[in-house]
Amino acid sequence: MAISHWPSAERPREKLITRGAGALSDAELLAIFLRSGFAGCSAVDLARQLLLDYGSLRAILDADAQDFCRAKGLGLAKFAQLQAALEIARRHLAENLGHEDCLTRPAQTMTYLRARLRDYEYEVFACLMLDNRNRVIAFRELFRGTIDGASVYPREVVKQALADNAAAVILAHNHPSGVCEPSQADIRITETLRAALALVDIRVLDHVIVGDEVICLSERGLV
């Protein structure tokens, strides 16, 4: 049965308008994006099948163009729309973060860093540069590595922080394995960077590790 024939309260779009996006399942949200299915398969049916095939919503969002277009009912136009929607979400998070005191909104900061770093297949080390009121000046990806590590050069971190006129920084990197427990190397580089930045009166407020979860070294007493 076509979605247009469903009771109004059960249609994903109407449900979102009346109850909010949080009330929708992954399949219903995906169906709104897809807009249509194909003969004998509604948008919701297609969304459910995609979730079964890929295993999760994240896996669908992470698919490259070739893999995405392999599924029946999808194509390059929908892939482009999806990538645009993801980038809009990232920029929305960045703009909100830039207008807020990030230390009073830690959940928003973690959400932003997770969105920026979680899906890389290699390790990336980055910094959030903050002004003296702890507002975000810029997000800088400074070093890229392999699946299990990235070389971090303190001199370059200090150089970029000075160029951005930062008063404080939040360090961040991802663990492509998904396991976000800090390693001894993570702890050592945090201490090294904190000492190097302190020489130019720039504070290290935290070091965030992004994997399947997000861990802040400050919560472990390591910053």
N, C-alpha and C positions, 0 to 999 in steps of 0.2 A: 504494500500500500504506500502511495506517495505521501511524503510528509505533510503536504497541503491538506490531506484528508484526515490527518490526526486531530484529536481534540486540541483546541487552542493551547491549553495549559501544558500539553506534552510536547509541543513543538519547540525545538531548541532556541530559536530566535526569540519567540514570544516569552519563553521561560526566562531567558537572559534579561529581557527588558523588565519583566515584572518582579523577578526574584534576585537578579544580579548574577554576574558571571560565575561567582563562587559556588552557585547552586548547581552548576552543570557538571556532568561527568566529562572525562577526557574525550570520549567518543562524541558527545554533544558539542563540545567546543570545536573539535576538529571538523564536525559536520557543518558548522556555521562557516568555517573557513572554506571548506570544499564547495559549498553552495549546492552542488548537484552530484548525483551518482551517474548511473547509466541504466539502460533498460533492465528492469527487474531488480534493481539495486538502488535503494535510496541513499542519500548522503550519509545518513546515520549508519546504514548497513555497511557502506564502504568504509566509513571511519572505524567501525568495530572490526572489520576484516583487516584493515591496516594495522590496528593495534595488536591483533593476534599475530599477524605476519612478522611485524617488527619487534614485538615484545614489550614496547613501551612508547609513550609519547615522545620521550627524549630521543629514542632511536630514530623515529620518523623525522624529527627536527634536525638530527645530525646527518641524515643521509645526503650523499652527494647527488648531483643532478642525474647521473646515469642510473644509480640505484633507485632514486625516487621515481623516475619516469618509467621504471620497469613495471610498476604496479598498474593494473588496469584501472582506467578512470583518471589517471594522473598524467601530467605532461610538463613541458618546460614553462608554460605560462603559470601554472599553479606553483611550480618550484620557485619561480622568480617572485611571485606574490608572497610565498612563505618566507623567503629570505629577506624580503623587504619588511615584512611584519616583525621578524626577529630583530632586525637592525633598528626599527622604530622603537621597539621595547628597550633595547640597549641604550639608545640615545635618550629616551624618556627617563630611564634610571639615572643616567649621567647628569641630565639637566636638573633633576630633583636633588641629586646629591650636591650639585654645585650651589644650590640655593639654600641649603640647610647646613646647620652645624652638625657635621657627621658624627661627632662624639656623643651627641644627644640622640642620634638616630642610628645606633650600631647595627640594627637589623637591616636597615636600608643599605648601609655600607657593605655588609656581608652579601646581600642580595646582588648588589652591583658587581662586586668582585667575582662572585660565583658566575654571573652571566658573562663576564669578560674572559674568565680564565678556564672555566670548567671543561670546555669541549676541545681544547687543544690536544693533539695526539703527542705532543712533545712538551717538555717543561719550559715555562716562560716565567721570568722574574720581572716584576713590575713594582712601581711605586705610585701611591697617591700622594701628590704634593699638596700641602696645606698651608694656608696663610696663618697669621698670628691669632686668628679667631677660629682656627680649625675648620675653615671652609675650604672646599676642594678647589685648587688652582688648575690641576691637570692630572690625568692618568697617563703614566709613561710606561710602555713596555720597553725594558732596557736590555734584557738578554734572553736569547733563545738557545735551547740545548737539544738534548735527545730525549728518548722516552723515560730515562731515569736520572736526568741531571742537567743542570745548566751552570756554566762558569759565571760567577758574579765578581765584578771588579769594583772594589770600594771607591777607587779614584773616580770612575765614571759615574757612580751614584752621587757622589759629592758634587761633581761637576754639574750634573743635570739639576740637582736640587738648588745649587747656587744660581744657575741660569734661570730657574723658575722663581727665584726669590722666595723659596719655601722657608717657613719657620718651623715646620714639622713634617714628618712623612709617616705613612703607613706602608710598610713593606708587604709584598704579597707574591706568592708563586703557587703554581698548581702541581699536583702529583697526578700524572696521567693514569697511573695504576688505579686511582680512586681511593687508595688508602692514604688518609691525610695525617696520620700520626707524624709528628716532627722527628726528623733524624738528628743525629749528633751534628751532621754537617749543617743542617738548618739552624740549630742552636748556635753553632760557632759563627756562622756568617751574620746572624743577628747581632751577636756581641761585637763582632768586628765592625759592622756598619754603624752600630750605635756609638762606638768609640770614635770612629772616623768622622761621623757627622757632628758629634759633640764638639769637636775641635773648631767647627765653624758655627757653633751655637744653633744647630738644627736638631730638634728632638725626634727620636724614634718612638712613636706612640704605640705601635703594635706591629706584629708580623702575622699575616693571615695566610693559612695554607688551605688551598681549595682542592677538594677531591669529590668523592660522593657526598661528603659532608664538608663543613667549613670549621676549621679550628683556629682560634686566636691564641698566639703564644702568651699574650698578656694574661689570659685566663688561667694559664698554667704557671704563672709567676716567672716566666722566662724572658720578659721584657721589662 
